[in-house]
Amino acid sequence: MIKVQGPLTAQQISVALDVPGASGRVWALLKNDIRLGRIVAREGQFHWSWAYDVQMQTKLRDAAKLLRRHGYVVTGGEL
């Protein structure tokens, strides 16, 4: 939702997802995404980390190269 719609507050997310308790529960729901670097919390809003997409694509390409080196066929996307 954040990736598509842009920065959102905890209140906006809780209303859209029908999550009672607003910010506390939204923080709990996003805790892992924040830890992994997918989501960044700043200035009272949650933002998608576009750098995460670049890092993930690099990791996926590296993994595909490794698998190919070992004789596997890798299909899908830009891999």
PyMOL commands that set and color helices and strands:
alter all, ss='L'
color gray80, all
select helices_A, chain A and resi 2-5+10-17+22-36+50-69
alter helices_A, ss='H'
color red, helices_A
select strands_A, chain A and resi 39-42+45-48
alter strands_A, ss='S'
color yellow, strands_A
deselect
rebuild
show_as cartoon
